[in-house]
């Protein structure tokens, strides 16, 4: 089905190759997982298989890419699209319409299928990803995870012969992640299609025994690793972080906070107190109100009822600009907060705007960029970074001016274990110096290791608010096993 020979690619303006001497054969019906560090070339390889790399990106290419006999370097994208479906890492990059129903039907309409067929396939695809209840929603009102489900449904509806998923569950909660992988396996078994998954969450794929390919620095360095052995060597169990307890410094609070769209409440009677030095994880299913809560704390959304106080200010009465110097917000989509022409300009943009750019700050930014693995990219445009590298640039930009309150919406999307550890260590250091870190996350493992408090939202309400160890015990009692670290699940299964 897929035959790659000596594929190399260097983006225009880059000094090094993103792909180098890649050779790969994938048979019809195979289930292949491609993993490796952030920025190693995984997404670029996916773009090559769909033909997008050669049609939409300037650069130097060498080698051969054949997909079901078509040469991806010269074939038209619409011809390849009948064979290859690519679900991109950033769902917004492939959303074309305004509503969920239109988005899933869009590709089918372009194929001039009958109305009955379009309706049948659209409903089938939405049911598969558990998104039928979203069919009448505008895309702009969806959470990041909900957008990802819609992007997957739109691609599945076309029923291609090869389905490529570039981190298809990066924005999804643990329950939805497990369901999506089961769906992918089910489709592969029923339709006999070839499935390629680019993923860091390898634990969810263990039951399907996929072929594992590992990349580093643009090359394939191993092919055919046993997934169980690979996971055992990559994961070191650790106890949950001990609770240090908050300081007396009051940073923010919400009192009976309620907010919604129309008659549907997104947050419902949320009351919280946040203190200096806390490292708080916010967990919950997609659409439970996690991102909305962050936006309320930042002042980007105003309460319909109740109030939000941050750093001594009522967010309903002060502009966001009055809070910005002491707060940092990293959005779920890194592209939403990249503004400058180079990595260096982006990393120094905030301190420059706040009048804080001096020699000490410049040295701090250089140190942050080096630590985030971005030191060699100072003069390139931020949009030429990988998704994971953009996330780390977002973080360096925020940490450059030492805000008191840091709000993070899925900061670990697109990160391998090494870079996830790096990011969390930087944030832990900030909390140790008195900063408050609030991290929306779907990752129980890093929550266990770094967070001293967990907020779990369900249906816009706070279901659990407790120190990390106690919070996991409460989640276990509620049967929410997908949100527990692997070690805790294993302990419970042995009882």
C-alpha positions in Angstrom: 0.0 0.0 0.0 2.8 2.4 1.0 6.4 2.4 -0.3 8.9 5.1 0.7 12.4 5.1 -0.7 15.2 7.4 0.5 12.8 10.3 1.3 14.5 13.5 2.5 12.9 16.9 2.8 14.3 20.3 3.9 11.9 23.2 4.3 12.9 26.4 2.5 15.0 28.5 4.8 15.9 25.7 7.2 19.6 24.6 7.6 18.8 21.0 8.4 16.6 18.3 6.9 13.3 17.6 8.7 13.2 14.1 7.0 16.4 12.3 6.1 16.8 9.0 4.2 13.4 7.6 5.2 12.7 4.1 3.9 9.4 2.4 4.8 7.0 -0.2 3.6 3.4 -0.6 4.9 1.1 -3.4 3.8 -2.6 -3.1 3.2 -4.6 -3.5 6.5 -1.6 -2.8 8.8 -2.0 -0.9 12.1 1.2 1.2 12.4 2.1 3.6 15.2 4.8 6.2 14.6 6.3 7.8 17.7 9.3 9.8 18.7 10.4 13.2 20.2 8.6 16.4 19.4 10.0 17.9 16.2 11.5 14.6 14.9 9.6 14.7 11.6 6.5 12.6 12.3 3.9 15.2 11.1 6.1 16.0 8.1 6.0 12.3 7.1 2.2 12.3 7.4 2.0 15.4 5.1 4.3 13.6 2.6 2.0 10.5 2.5 -1.0 12.8 1.7 0.9 14.7 -0.9 0.4 18.0 1.0 4.1 18.4 1.8 5.1 18.6 -1.9 2.1 20.8 -3.0 1.8 23.3 -0.1 5.3 23.6 1.3 8.4 25.1 -0.3 11.5 23.1 0.1 14.0 20.5 -1.2 12.7 17.0 -1.7 14.4 13.8 -2.7 13.4 10.2 -2.9 10.1 8.4 -3.7 6.7 8.1 -2.0 4.2 5.7 -3.5 0.7 5.3 -2.1 -1.3 2.5 -3.8 0.8 3.0 -6.9 0.4 6.8 -7.0 3.5 9.0 -6.8 2.7 11.4 -3.9 5.4 13.8 -5.1 3.6 14.5 -8.4 0.0 13.3 -8.1 -2.8 15.8 -7.5 -3.9 16.1 -3.9 -7.6 15.4 -4.9 -6.5 12.0 -6.4 -4.5 11.1 -3.3 -7.5 12.2 -1.1 -9.5 9.3 -2.5 -6.9 7.0 -1.0 -5.5 8.8 2.0 -7.4 10.6 4.8 -5.3 12.7 7.1 -6.6 13.9 10.5 -4.2 16.7 11.4 -2.7 17.4 14.9 -4.5 20.8 15.0 -8.2 20.2 14.2 -8.8 23.9 13.4 -6.3 23.5 10.5 -8.7 21.4 8.6 -12.1 22.8 9.5 -13.7 24.6 6.5 -17.3 25.4 7.4 -19.4 26.9 10.1 -21.4 24.1 11.6 -20.8 20.5 12.6 -23.3 19.0 10.1 -21.8 21.1 7.2 -18.2 20.1 8.2 -18.8 16.4 8.1 -20.8 16.6 4.9 -18.3 19.0 3.2 -16.0 16.4 1.7 -18.9 14.1 0.7 -20.6 17.0 -1.1 -17.4 17.8 -3.0 -17.5 14.1 -4.2 -21.0 14.8 -5.5 -22.5 11.9 -3.6 -26.3 11.6 -3.3 -28.1 13.4 -0.4 -29.1 10.1 1.1 -25.6 8.8 1.1 -24.2 12.0 2.6 -26.8 11.9 5.4 -26.1 8.2 6.1 -22.3 8.5 6.1 -22.4 11.7 8.2 -24.6 10.2 10.9 -22.4 7.0 10.9 -19.2 9.0 11.3 -20.6 11.2 14.1 -22.0 8.2 15.9 -18.6 6.5 15.8 -16.8 9.4 17.5 -19.6 10.0 20.0 -20.4 13.4 18.6 -24.0 13.0 17.2 -25.2 15.4 19.9 -23.1 18.1 18.4 -24.6 17.9 14.9 -26.4 21.3 15.1 -23.7 23.2 16.9 -21.6 26.0 15.3 -17.9 25.0 15.2 -17.0 28.2 17.0 -18.8 27.1 20.2 -17.0 23.7 20.4 -14.2 22.9 22.8 -10.8 21.8 21.4 -11.7 18.1 22.1 -15.1 18.4 20.4 -13.5 20.0 17.4 -11.1 17.1 17.2 -14.0 14.6 17.2 -15.6 16.5 14.4 -12.4 16.5 12.3 -12.0 12.8 12.8 -15.7 12.2 11.8 -15.3 14.3 8.6 -12.3 12.2 7.5 -13.9 8.9 8.4 -17.0 9.7 6.5 -15.0 9.7 3.3 -14.0 6.0 3.9 -10.4 6.2 2.5 -8.1 3.2 2.1 -5.4 4.7 4.3 -6.3 6.7 7.5 -3.5 8.7 9.1 -4.1 10.2 12.5 -1.6 12.8 13.7 -2.1 12.7 17.5 -5.9 12.2 17.1 -6.6 12.2 20.8 -4.3 15.1 21.9 -7.3 17.3 22.9 -9.5 14.4 24.1 -10.3 13.3 27.7 -9.1 9.8 28.8 -12.5 8.2 28.2 -12.9 9.6 24.7 -9.2 8.7 24.0 -9.8 5.0 24.7 -13.1 5.1 22.7 -11.4 6.7 19.7 -8.7 4.1 19.6 -11.3 1.3 19.8 -13.1 2.9 16.9 -10.0 3.1 14.8 -9.3 -0.5 15.5 -12.9 -1.5 14.7 -12.8 0.4 11.4 -9.6 -1.3 10.4 -10.9 -4.7 11.2 -14.2 -4.2 9.4 -13.0 -2.3 6.3 -9.5 -3.7 6.0 -8.0 -0.3 5.7 -4.5 0.7 6.6 -4.2 2.8 9.7 -1.2 5.0 10.7 -1.3 6.7 14.1 1.2 9.3 15.2 1.0 9.3 18.9 2.6 9.8 22.3 -0.2 8.1 24.3 1.1 4.6 23.5 -0.5 2.9 26.6 -4.0 3.1 25.1 -2.8 1.1 22.0 -1.4 -1.8 23.9 -4.5 -4.0 23.3 -4.2 -3.7 19.5 -0.6 -4.8 19.2 0.3 -2.3 16.5 3.6 -2.2 14.6 5.7 0.5 16.3 8.0 2.7 14.4 10.2 5.2 16.3 11.8 8.3 14.7 14.5 10.7 15.8 15.9 13.7 14.0 14.1 13.0 10.8 15.1 9.3 10.6 13.5 6.0 11.4 15.7 4.5 14.2 13.6 1.4 15.0 10.8 -0.6 13.3 8.9 -3.4 15.0 9.4 -2.7 18.7 7.3 -4.7 21.0 4.9 -2.1 22.5 4.7 -3.7 25.9 8.5 -3.8 26.3 8.8 -0.3 24.9 6.3 1.1 27.4 8.0 -0.7 30.3 11.3 0.9 29.5 9.8 4.4 29.0 7.6 4.6 32.1 9.0 4.8 35.6 6.2 4.6 38.2 6.3 7.3 40.9 4.2 8.3 43.9 1.9 11.3 43.8 3.5 14.6 44.8 3.3 15.3 48.5 1.1 18.1 49.5 2.9 21.2 50.7 -0.3 23.1 51.3 -1.1 26.7 50.1 0.5 29.8 51.6 -1.6 32.5 53.1 -1.3 34.5 49.9 -4.8 34.7 48.3 -4.5 34.9 44.5 -8.0 34.4 43.1 -11.5 33.2 43.9 -14.8 32.5 42.3 -18.1 32.8 44.1 -21.2 31.0 42.7 -19.8 31.6 39.1 -22.3 30.7 36.4 -21.9 31.2 32.7 -23.4 29.6 29.6 -24.3 30.0 26.0 -28.0 30.6 25.5 -29.9 28.4 28.0 -27.1 25.9 28.3 -24.9 26.5 31.4 -21.2 25.8 30.8 -20.2 26.6 34.4 -22.8 26.2 37.1 -22.3 27.6 40.7 -18.6 27.3 40.8 -16.9 28.5 44.0 -13.1 28.3 44.5 -10.2 29.8 46.3 -6.7 29.8 44.8 -3.5 30.5 46.7 0.1 31.4 46.0 2.4 28.4 45.5 -0.4 26.0 44.4 0.0 23.7 41.4 -3.5 22.9 40.5 -4.7 20.4 37.8 -8.2 20.9 36.3 -9.5 17.6 34.9 -12.8 16.5 33.4 -14.5 15.3 30.2 -14.5 17.4 27.1 -17.1 20.1 27.3 -17.2 20.1 31.1 -16.2 23.7 31.4 -12.4 23.6 32.0 -11.4 26.1 29.3 -14.3 28.3 30.1 -13.2 28.5 33.8 -9.7 29.6 32.7 -11.2 32.3 30.4 -13.2 33.6 33.3 -10.2 33.8 35.6 -8.4 35.7 32.9 -11.3 38.1 32.5 -11.9 37.1 28.9 -15.4 35.9 29.8 -17.7 37.8 32.2 -20.0 35.9 34.7 -23.7 35.8 34.1 -24.1 35.2 37.8 -21.6 35.3 40.7 -18.3 36.9 40.6 -14.6 36.3 39.9 -11.8 38.1 41.8 -8.2 37.9 40.6 -5.3 39.6 42.3 -7.6 41.8 44.2 -9.6 42.9 41.1 -13.2 42.1 40.1 -12.8 40.8 36.6 -16.2 42.2 35.7 -15.0 45.7 36.4 -11.5 45.9 35.1 -10.1 45.3 31.6 -8.0 42.3 30.8 -5.1 44.7 30.2 -5.0 45.6 33.9 -4.5 41.9 34.8 -2.1 40.9 32.0 1.2 42.0 33.6 0.6 39.5 36.5 -1.1 36.7 34.6 -0.1 34.4 31.8 -2.5 32.4 29.6 -1.5 29.6 27.2 -4.3 28.7 24.9 -5.1 25.2 23.7 -4.1 26.1 20.2 -0.5 27.5 20.0 -1.2 29.4 16.8 -3.7 31.6 18.5 -0.9 33.5 20.4 2.0 33.7 18.0 2.4 37.3 16.8 6.0 38.0 15.9 8.2 37.3 12.9 10.9 35.4 14.7 11.2 33.1 17.7 13.3 35.6 19.6 10.9 38.5 19.0 8.0 36.2 20.1 9.8 35.2 23.3 10.5 38.8 24.2 7.2 40.3 23.0 5.5 40.4 26.4 8.4 41.9 28.5 8.9 44.4 25.7 5.2 45.5 25.9 5.4 45.6 29.7 8.6 47.7 29.7 10.6 44.9 31.3 13.1 44.1 28.5 16.5 44.7 30.0 19.8 42.7 30.0 18.5 40.5 32.9 15.3 39.7 31.0 17.2 39.0 27.8 19.5 36.6 29.6 16.5 34.8 31.1 14.8 34.5 27.7 17.9 33.0 26.2 18.1 30.5 29.1 14.4 29.6 28.7 14.7 29.1 24.9 17.8 26.9 25.3 16.1 24.8 28.0 13.0 24.4 25.8 15.2 23.2 22.9 14.6 26.3 20.8 17.9 28.0 21.0 18.9 27.2 17.5 15.7 28.7 16.1 16.0 32.3 17.2 15.8 33.8 13.8 13.1 31.6 12.2 9.4 32.3 12.0 7.4 30.7 14.8 5.0 29.1 12.4 7.8 27.0 11.0 8.1 25.2 14.3 6.5 21.9 15.0 3.3 21.9 17.1 5.1 20.7 20.2 7.9 23.3 19.7 5.2 26.1 19.4 3.8 25.0 22.7 7.2 25.3 24.3 7.7 28.8 22.7 4.3 29.8 24.2 5.6 28.7 27.6 8.9 30.6 27.3 7.1 33.7 26.3 4.9 33.5 29.4 7.7 32.7 31.8 9.8 35.5 30.5 8.1 38.0 32.7 7.4 35.8 35.8 3.6 36.3 36.1 2.0 35.6 39.5 -0.8 33.4 38.0 -0.3 31.1 35.1 -3.2 29.5 33.3 -2.5 26.6 31.0 -4.9 24.9 28.6 -3.5 21.5 27.7 0.1 22.6 27.6 1.4 19.0 27.1 -0.3 18.5 23.7 2.3 17.4 21.2 5.0 16.7 23.8 7.0 13.5 24.2 7.8 12.3 27.7 11.2 14.1 27.9 9.7 17.5 26.8 6.6 17.0 29.0 9.0 16.5 32.0 10.9 19.6 31.0 7.7 21.8 30.8 6.4 20.5 34.1 9.7 21.1 35.8 9.8 24.7 34.7 6.2 25.2 36.0 7.0 23.4 39.3 10.0 25.8 39.7 7.7 28.8 39.2 5.2 27.4 41.8 8.1 26.8 44.3 8.9 30.6 44.0 5.3 31.5 44.9 3.6 31.5 41.6 0.2 29.8 41.1 -0.1 27.3 38.3 -3.5 26.1 37.0 -3.2 23.4 34.4 -6.1 22.0 32.4 -5.0 18.5 31.6 -6.1 15.0 30.6 -2.9 13.4 31.8 -3.2 11.5 35.1 0.5 10.6 35.2 1.8 14.2 35.2 -1.0 15.3 37.5 0.1 12.7 40.0 3.8 13.8 39.8 3.4 17.5 39.8 0.0 18.8 41.0 -0.8 19.2 44.7 -4.5 19.8 44.1 -7.0 18.5 41.6 -10.3 20.1 40.5 -12.5 17.7 38.6 -15.4 19.3 36.6 -18.5 17.5 35.5 -21.3 19.2 33.7 -20.0 22.6 34.6 -19.9 21.8 38.4 -17.0 21.0 40.7 -17.3 17.3 41.4 -14.0 16.9 43.2 -11.7 19.5 44.8 -9.0 17.9 47.0 -5.3 17.3 47.4 -4.0 15.1 44.6 -3.9 11.8 46.5 -7.3 12.3 48.0 -8.7 13.5 44.7 -7.7 10.2 42.9 -9.3 8.2 45.7 -12.5 10.1 45.2 -12.4 9.6 41.5 -11.8 5.9 42.0 -14.8 5.7 44.3 -16.9 7.5 41.6 -15.8 4.9 39.1 -13.9 7.4 37.0 -11.0 4.9 36.4 -9.8 6.5 33.1 -8.6 9.5 35.1 -6.4 7.6 37.5 -2.6 7.0 37.0 -1.7 3.6 35.7 -0.1 2.6 39.0 -3.3 3.4 40.9 -5.5 1.4 38.5 -3.2 -1.6 38.8 -3.3 -1.4 42.6 -7.2 -1.3 42.6 -7.3 -4.2 40.1 -5.3 -6.4 42.5 -7.6 -5.8 45.4 
